[in-house]
């Protein structure tokens, strides 16, 4: 009798039959999820490549994300349906949750809408160098909620899209050429003819300075015995920093070579006399 019970125990399967019966369902759900992720990845890449030549990189990136998550959601929904989950109940619950999350995340929704406005306006794109609120950097990504910059110090700065829409953005690389300005101040007694000739010679000898539009020297105004002069020349946006740095030294050398001196800053000190005004009593 004992031998029979041992034989029956040994004959029992080590996996529950109910679990074995559910294996096809689990396999079907896993295949549906894998197919959704793989399809989303491949179709998203194709959508990105198709849209990028026609629009900005931000729109192509958004299209890839939208296609990927749509296919992934379809795979998840099919897998849940294989388990017998009623998707209608989940849709209703998702609607209620969406309303609740919308009230709780008004700032995120504002950034989301602002991000769509930025992509529609196309005033900035990935790779542009912009200035906003004292921060200057290159755009490395335009997302739905924020724009990420890489500063010249190699720091990553995240700016919410709402701040970009409300603020004033200066796009430093929108156009192919930029103007370099050098503000100088001379004494009012200094003849301006030699000053103009010396400054224009520096601009003409610099190979990176464009001759069309031509460099020019402008008189900016007068102030307390001095005259403000500005040298302006045009360069490509890639050569802006190099030309500005090199020409600053060349301008100083040219002025010294021609015997021209910049106006020295003046300071006037006014001292107040401690003698009492006539008719006022003095303290003992």
Secondary structure in CASP SS format (residue, H / E / C, confidence):
PFRMAT SS
TARGET T0000
AUTHOR 0000-0000-0000
METHOD secondary structure of the structure
MODEL  1
X C 1.00
X H 1.00
X H 1.00
X H 1.00
X H 1.00
X H 1.00
X H 1.00
X H 1.00
X H 1.00
X H 1.00
X H 1.00
X C 1.00
X C 1.00
X C 1.00
X C 1.00
X C 1.00
X H 1.00
X H 1.00
X H 1.00
X H 1.00
X H 1.00
X H 1.00
X H 1.00
X H 1.00
X H 1.00
X H 1.00
X H 1.00
X H 1.00
X H 1.00
X H 1.00
X H 1.00
X H 1.00
X H 1.00
X H 1.00
X H 1.00
X H 1.00
X H 1.00
X H 1.00
X H 1.00
X H 1.00
X H 1.00
X H 1.00
X H 1.00
X H 1.00
X H 1.00
X H 1.00
X H 1.00
X H 1.00
X H 1.00
X H 1.00
X H 1.00
X H 1.00
X C 1.00
X C 1.00
X C 1.00
X C 1.00
X H 1.00
X H 1.00
X H 1.00
X H 1.00
X H 1.00
X H 1.00
X H 1.00
X H 1.00
X H 1.00
X H 1.00
X H 1.00
X H 1.00
X H 1.00
X H 1.00
X H 1.00
X H 1.00
X H 1.00
X H 1.00
X H 1.00
X H 1.00
X H 1.00
X H 1.00
X H 1.00
X H 1.00
X H 1.00
X H 1.00
X C 1.00
X C 1.00
X C 1.00
X C 1.00
X H 1.00
X H 1.00
X H 1.00
X H 1.00
X H 1.00
X H 1.00
X H 1.00
X H 1.00
X H 1.00
X H 1.00
X H 1.00
X H 1.00
X H 1.00
X H 1.00
X H 1.00
X H 1.00
X H 1.00
X H 1.00
X C 1.00
X H 1.00
X H 1.00
X H 1.00
X H 1.00
X H 1.00
X H 1.00
X H 1.00
X H 1.00
X H 1.00
X H 1.00
X H 1.00
X H 1.00
X H 1.00
X H 1.00
X H 1.00
X H 1.00
X C 1.00
X C 1.00
X C 1.00
X C 1.00
X C 1.00
X C 1.00
X C 1.00
X E 1.00
X E 1.00
X E 1.00
X E 1.00
X C 1.00
X C 1.00
X E 1.00
X E 1.00
X E 1.00
X E 1.00
X E 1.00
X E 1.00
X E 1.00
X E 1.00
X C 1.00
X C 1.00
X C 1.00
X E 1.00
X E 1.00
X E 1.00
X E 1.00
X E 1.00
X E 1.00
X C 1.00
X C 1.00
X C 1.00
X C 1.00
X E 1.00
X E 1.00
X E 1.00
X E 1.00
X E 1.00
X H 1.00
X H 1.00
X H 1.00
X H 1.00
X H 1.00
X H 1.00
X C 1.00
X C 1.00
X C 1.00
X E 1.00
X E 1.00
X C 1.00
X C 1.00
X C 1.00
X C 1.00
X C 1.00
X E 1.00
X E 1.00
X E 1.00
X E 1.00
X E 1.00
X E 1.00
X E 1.00
X E 1.00
X E 1.00
X E 1.00
X E 1.00
X C 1.00
X C 1.00
X C 1.00
X C 1.00
X H 1.00
X H 1.00
X H 1.00
X H 1.00
X H 1.00
X H 1.00
X H 1.00
X H 1.00
X H 1.00
X H 1.00
X H 1.00
X H 1.00
X H 1.00
X H 1.00
X C 1.00
X C 1.00
X C 1.00
X C 1.00
X E 1.00
X C 1.00
X C 1.00
X C 1.00
X C 1.00
X C 1.00
X E 1.00
X E 1.00
X E 1.00
X E 1.00
X E 1.00
X E 1.00
X E 1.00
X E 1.00
X C 1.00
X C 1.00
X E 1.00
X E 1.00
X E 1.00
X E 1.00
X E 1.00
X E 1.00
X E 1.00
X E 1.00
X E 1.00
X E 1.00
X E 1.00
X H 1.00
X H 1.00
X H 1.00
X H 1.00
X H 1.00
X H 1.00
X H 1.00
X H 1.00
X H 1.00
X H 1.00
X H 1.00
X H 1.00
X H 1.00
X H 1.00
X H 1.00
X H 1.00
X H 1.00
X H 1.00
X H 1.00
X H 1.00
X H 1.00
X C 1.00
X C 1.00
X C 1.00
X C 1.00
X C 1.00
X C 1.00
X C 1.00
X C 1.00
X C 1.00
X C 1.00
X C 1.00
X C 1.00
X C 1.00
X C 1.00
X C 1.00
X C 1.00
X C 1.00
X C 1.00
X C 1.00
X C 1.00
X C 1.00
X C 1.00
X C 1.00
X C 1.00
X C 1.00
X C 1.00
X C 1.00
END
